[in-house]
Amino acid sequence: MSKIARKCGHLEAITEVKIAKAHECEECIKTGDNWVHLRTCQICGITLCCDSSPNQHASKHAASTNHPVISSAERNERWLWCYIDEEIATY
């Protein structure tokens, strides 16, 4: 994993990047809403929608659970974002 920003203990703690198990936002499925891009919580592994999506489930999940690290679930994107330290790392 190469660092792009300052040091972050949350990103350094990720030893294995979880691959999204779904190609749909799990919260949007429940409500019948749409999403733009998908993100995966690297702590619990659920797939959620990005901040460009109407409900912004990924950042809401990070805020409500204190799970700081979210990764892209989009093809060809290989990054982790820490919501607490506001840092990004590629893997």
N, C-alpha and C positions, 0 to 999 in steps of 0.2 A: 504494500500500500504506500503510495507516495503522497507526501503532504503538500497541500497547496497553500494552507494558511498557518497561523500560529499553532503551537502544540495544543492538543485536546485529549484529555484522558478518556473521554467517552469513545472517541474514534479509535484510539489506540487499543481499547479493550475489545474491539470487534476482531475476532480471530477467524471467523468464517462468515461470509456474506450469505444470508438466507435468500434463496431464490423465491420470488413471488409464486405462491401456490395457485393463484387465481388470476384471471385476466379481466377481473371486474372489481370495482370498489365494493367491499363487503357491506358497508353501511348504505351505499346508494342502492344496492340490490334490495335491501329491506324497505326502503322508502320509494323505490321506483324512479329515483333521480338519475341524471346523467353526470358524466365526468369528462375531463379533458385528458389528463395523464394520471398514471398510477404510481403509487409509492408503497414501499414495504417497511413496516416497523421491524427493525433488526433485533428488538428485544422479544416481542411476542410473535412476529411473523405474519401478521395480518396485512392484507392489501387494502389500501385506501386511496382516495383521490387527492390530487395536488391542490395548491393554492390558486391555480387558474380555474379550478372547478367551482361550481356554485356553492357547494357545502364545505369545501376545504377540510375534509375529514382527516387527512394525514396530520396537519398541524394541530387540529383540535384534539386528536388522539395524543399527540406528543404533550400538549399542555395539560390534558386531564389525567394522564397516567404517569407523567414524569419519565416517559421513555424518550430519551433525547435523540436517538439516532434513527434516521429514516433514509432509505436508499431508493433510487429510481427503480421502477419495475418495467421501464420502457426498454425495448430492444436497443442495443448498441450504446446504452448509457451505463457507465460504470462509475458511479459516485455514491458517497455517503454524506449525509448532511446532519450536523449536530444542531438541534434546535436550542439547546442550552448555551453552547459556546458560539453559536452562529459561525460554524466552520464547515468546510467541505474537504473531502479527501477522495482521491480516485483509487481504484483497486484493480 
